[in-house]
Amino acid sequence: MRIRVDGKDIDVTEKMKIFEIISKLGIQPETIIPIRNDEILTSDDIINEGDEIHLKKVIAGG
């Protein structure tokens, strides 16, 4: 199945959780916030065929 992450097409298996996709991309989950259709996703949310995901970088300061 194919999804789009930050403008790039990515092939994934069916019923993958966003956490699994982020890990497959080599991204540390605590450094981003995944967003689909203006909705923040949790690590357990399942991604569907044709979904467009935006990965918003988390910035912390002090």
C-alpha positions in Angstrom: 0.0 0.0 0.0 1.2 3.5 -0.7 1.0 6.6 1.6 2.6 10.1 1.4 4.8 11.4 4.2 6.0 15.0 3.9 5.4 14.9 0.2 7.2 11.6 -0.5 5.5 8.5 -1.5 6.2 5.5 0.7 5.3 1.8 0.3 4.1 0.2 3.6 2.3 -3.0 4.5 -1.4 -2.9 5.3 -2.5 -2.1 8.8 0.7 -0.4 9.9 0.7 1.9 12.9 2.2 5.3 12.6 4.8 4.3 15.1 6.0 1.5 12.9 6.1 3.8 9.8 8.2 6.4 11.7 10.6 3.7 12.9 10.9 2.3 9.3 11.9 5.8 8.2 14.6 5.9 10.9 13.0 8.8 12.8 13.0 8.9 16.5 9.3 9.2 17.5 9.9 11.7 20.3 11.3 14.2 17.8 8.1 14.6 15.7 4.3 15.0 15.9 2.5 13.0 13.1 -0.5 14.8 11.6 -3.2 13.5 9.2 -6.0 15.8 8.0 -5.2 18.4 10.7 -5.5 15.7 13.4 -2.6 14.7 15.6 -2.0 11.0 15.5 -1.1 8.7 18.4 1.6 6.0 18.0 -1.2 3.4 17.8 -3.2 5.0 15.0 -3.4 2.8 11.9 -2.5 4.3 8.6 -4.7 3.7 5.5 -4.1 3.5 1.8 -3.6 7.0 0.3 -3.2 8.8 3.6 -1.1 12.0 3.6 1.0 12.4 6.8 2.8 15.5 7.8 5.6 15.1 10.4 5.9 18.3 12.5 9.3 18.6 14.2 9.2 19.1 18.0 11.3 22.0 19.2 12.0 22.4 22.9 14.0 25.1 24.6 14.6 26.4 28.0 
